[in-house]
Amino acid sequence: MRPRDFIIVGAVVLIAGFAAADALRGRAGGPKTASPETTAVQTTPTRLPGPTPQPDAPEGWPVGTLEGSVVFTNASDCRVRVIGLSGGTERPVARFLGNCDLWVPPAGERIAYALGPPSGDGLTPFKLADLARPNADLGGFRALFGVVLWSPDGQRVAWCGRRRTGYDLAVGGPVRRLPTCPVAYTSDSKIAYAFGNKLLVEDATILRAGGGITYAHFGTDGSVAIVVDGKRLERYDGAGDLTASADIPEGRTPILSPRNCAALFKPFQGYGRIRFVELGCYHGRELRDLSGSDAAWSPDGTWVAVAEAESISFHPVAVSGQTITWPAGAADVAWRPR
């Protein structure tokens, strides 16, 4: 997730630049079941018990202040770990081990984690897993440039493969072939595509931008945020009206708040400054002094978790709040409502 942000944006620009007519001709034939070339890669799931989690909350942990759970990859060995935030205790999970890249849906117990770096053709091997059912074999696949998308309910996952072919999987079911690479799931789990300056949901154009769309995120309030030409972030409300626009660090993928009111930008690789950009509807303090390798918004947008080399820090959006830390170095981090 960290090193590939620049590659992702460049790749999506390239994808968006292909003729829309070609992609739309592919769509006319409708989704198809994936060919054998795109079935699960031959990987062996790791189902060994994980290391014994920390039994108690850190000293002074403010019980009940934070809600939900944080899923993260351990900085030292990349194994997946989970913290129950209300009590501050670590939850036991099986040993899921990859290369620290992690994709977690907004809800549910499923995750996707990378098994290794991209191959020469730009395809990253990744594995699907269910933290509540560690012995379930949900399959392993290969995503172009390491872009793995989850639906909001955690029931579907999408990615892009060779020759700009997209795939959509209802977890546990067959893989559905898409006409081209997906750019996002909508709030009701429909597939969105970017063709040049157009953002489409299935066959319908929902907005046009002033440049090539390289990223999209659908907010919990019906808003849509897009990256244009890899260097400008725009927010549209539920009616499709532009409400805010801001310059962003070129080539980086935004980490957007639930209502698309603000975005964070992590460093290309390793630990470093995390940039903050607001988009008009943000209310809170400016998060200007964040540093780490990754960040995640709380499901209600009132806190930000930052993956640091020796701890995970939780920063309140409210001006009066105090930062909370949990003693575990993290590489990638995600925040779930439960």
N, C-alpha and C positions, 0 to 999 in steps of 0.2 A: 504494500500500500504506500509506503513512503517513497521508495526509489522510483516507482513507476509512474508517479503523477504526471511528470512531464511527458512520458511516453504515451500515457493514456490520452492526454489532450491532443497531442500531435496525431495520434492514431484516429481519434474521433473526427478531427478536422479533415483528415484524408478520407475517412468513410463518408462524411457529410458532403464532400466535394464530388462524389460520384453522381452520375445522372440520376435524378429522382425518377425519371420515367422508367429506367431499368428496374429500380426497386419496386415501383408500383406495378409493373408488368408481372413481377414475381408474386406480388400480393394477390393479383387477380386469381391466381390458382388456389389461394387459400392455404392455411397452415397444413403441414403434412407431418406424418410420423417421421422421426429422425432415421436416417440411414444407418447401417451398421458402423460406418466410419465415426459416427458421433455417439455411439453408446459408451458406457462407462469404461474408463481406462482400467487396466489391470493393476490394481493397487490392493494392498493388504491392510485392512483397517486395524488400528491399534486399539485393542480392547483391554489392555492390562489395567489394573487399578492404578489410579494416580497416587502421587505422594500424599502422605497424611497432611490435611490442611491445618492451618493454624486454628487451635481449638477455641481461642478466646478473642474477643475484640481488642484492638489496641487500647492501651491505657488512656483514659480520658475520652474515648469515643462517644460522641453525642448521640446516644441511642434515640431513635425515632426522628432525628432531624432529616435524614435522607431517606428516600423511598426507592424501591426497585432493586435491581442488581446490576453489577458491572461484570462483564465478561472481558477478559484480557489475555494476552499472550505474555508469558513470563519473559523478562528481558534477558535472563541468563541462559535459558534453554528452550524457549519458545513454546513450552507446554501451555495448554489452555487452563485457565483458572477462573473461578467465579466468587464474587463477594456479595453476600446479602447485606445491603446497605443499612437497613433499619437497625439491625443488631450489630453490624460491623464484623460479622464472622464469615469465615471462608467456607464455602460449600464443597463437599467432596464430589469430585467428578472423575471419570475414567481418564486414562492417559491418552489424550489427543495431542499429537506432536507433529509439527510441520516446520515451516521456515519463518514463523512469526506473523505472516500476513493472515488477517482474519476478516471475515464478512459476517455480520450478525443482523438478522431482521429486527424490525422494531418490536415484534412480539413473538412469543413462543420460545421453545427450548432448542430450536435448531440453529446450527451454525454452519459456515463453510470455512475451511482453512486450507491454505496453500501447502502442498507437499514438497515444493522445491521452487527454484527460480525458473523463469521462462526458458523454453528451449530456443533453438536457433530460429524457428519460425514464429516466435513471439507468443506461443501458447503456454500458459501457466497451468500446471496440473493442480487440481483442488479436489477436496473430499467433502462430502456432506455428512453431517453427524447430528444426532439428537442427544443432547446432554442428559435427558431423562431416560433414554433407551440406548445406552452406549453400545449394545451388541447388535443394534439394527444396522444393516448394511444399506445405506441410502444411495450409494454410488459415488464414483469418482469420475471427473470430467476434465476437460482442458479449455480454458477461457483465453481468448485473444487479449493480449496485453494485461491480463489479470483483472479484467472488469467483470465482477460478479454482482448481479442485482437481485435483491429480495423484494417480494411483495410486502405490503404493510402488515399483513396478517401472518407472515412467515410460512404460508402454504405453498408458495411458488418461488422459483428461482430461475433467472434468465442470464444468458451470456452469449458471446459471439464466438464463432469458430472460424475455420478456414473459409476463404472465398466469401467473406462478408455474410455468411449464413448465421442467422440468429437461432437460439434455442430457448424454449420455455418449458419448464418441468414442473408439474404438480408433484410434489415430493412423494415418492412411493409409487408413482404412476409412470406412464410413457413420456418420452421426450417429444415435444411438439416442435416441428421445424417452422421457423419464421422466415419471411421473405428477405430480411436484412437484419443488421445488428440493432438490437433494442437500445434505447438510451435511458429508459426509466420505467418503473411501474407507476400508474396513477394511484390515487388514494383508494380507488375501488378495484385495484389489481388488474387494470387493463394495461396493455403494452403501448408505450409511447416510442416514437421514432423521430429522429432529426434528419431532415433532408435539406441541406443548404441552410436557408434562413427560415425554414418552416418547421414547426413542431406539430406532429400528428399524433393523435390517439387513435390507434387502429387505422381507419381510412379517412378520418376527419381532421382537417387542419384546424388547430385551436389557436394558434398565434403565428405571426410573422415578425421576424426581427430585422434589424438593420445590418446584419452580417451573419456569418455562419454560426449555427448553434452547435456547441461542442459538449454541452452538459445540460441536464435538466433535473429538477427536484420538485416534487409535488408536495405542498404543505398540508398540514392537518386542517387548515381553515379554508381550503379550496384555492389557495394561491399557488403560483408557479414561479420558480426561479430558474433562470437560464444563464449560461455563460456564452457570450457572443465573441467570436473571433479569439477565444482563449484568453481575453484580457479585460472583459467588462462583464459585470454581474448585474442582471436586471430582474426586478420583481414585478409580477403581474397579479392583480387581485382576481377573485373568483369570476368577475365579469370580463376578464381579459384586458383590463386597462393597466397600463404601465404606471406603477406607483413609486418606483425608486430605481436608481441606476448608480453604480459605483465602479471605479477602476479597481482592479485586483491584481495581485502578483501574477504575471503572465506564466502560463503553463501549469498552474497548480489547481487542484480540484478542491472546491469549497466543501466545508463541513457546515451544513446549514442548520439553523435552529428549526424547531418543529413548524413554526409559522412563517418561515423564510424572512424573518426580520433581521437576522444577522448571520454572519458567516465567519468561520475560522479557517486559517490556512496553515497547515503544518509544513515543516521544512521538507525539501526534496528527499533528504536521507538523514538518518541519525537524529540526534537531539539538537534542538536549536530554537530560535524564536518562532512563536506561533502568532501569526498576524490576525488582527480583528478588523472586520468591516461591518458597518451597520447599514440597514436598508429601510430607513424611515420609520417603521413601526416598532423598532426596538426601544424598550424602556428599561433602563438599568445603567450600571456603571460601565465605562469603557474598559474592556479587558485587554489592556495594553501591555501587561508585564508577564505574559504567559510564555513558558518555555518547556519544550518536551519533544517527543517524537510523534504523538498523536493526541487527539482530543475528541470528546463526545459531549453533546448536549444532553441534559436530563430530558425525559419524555415530556415534561411540562415547560421546558425552556428556562427554568429558574436557576439552574446550576450548570457548570461545565467541569467535566473530569479531564484531567491532563495526565498523560503517560510520561512519567519522568524516569530517570535512570535508576533511582533508588526508592521511589514512592509513587503513588497515585495521589494527585492533589485535587480537591474538590473546591471550586471557586464559586461563590454565590454571585448571581447577577445583581441582587439587591445591594445597595451601597453600604448598608449597615451590617451585612453578614461577615462571618469570619471563615477563612480558608480551613478546610479539614484535610488531613493526610492519612493515608493508609500505607503501611510499610511494605511495599512490594514494587520492585522495579518492573516497568511494563514497556512493551514495544507497541502493540496495538490495543485499543480500548474501545468498548461499546457499552452503552447504557440501555437497559431494558426496563419496562415498567414493573416487572415482577421477577 
